[in-house]
Amino acid sequence: MACKSIQNAEALPKPIVQEINRFSASSACKDASVKQLEFQGQAVFLFDEGTCVMDKESRVLDKNGKLLGQLGGFTGNTTILGEDFSKAQFQKELWRKSPAEPNP
């Protein structure tokens, strides 16, 4: 796999590691990434599809892999759990697709 490895995978919840592995195998854009943020007092994980696919939604999951909501898309949604996601605080990037991988 030409993707960048998951940063500190051993410290992440197993459902998130599994989802990152699935996402890394299916993400279309060369700038796809997974970031950990703090939102409403909990760690959340943003699966960002990147910029090569118009109107694609980015998923936000909790530590158990439960979908909390989706951002972007055709409607340009910016709200998760009734609050604007711009209030989320970035913690770290966990995975980014390797720039060597071409877009399909």
Secondary structure, DSSP 8 states (H G I E B T S, - for coil): --S---TTGGGS-HHHHHHHHHHHHH--STT-EEEEEEETTEEEEEEE--SSSTT-EEEEEETT--EEEEEETTTTB-EETTEEGGG-EEEEEEEE--TTS---
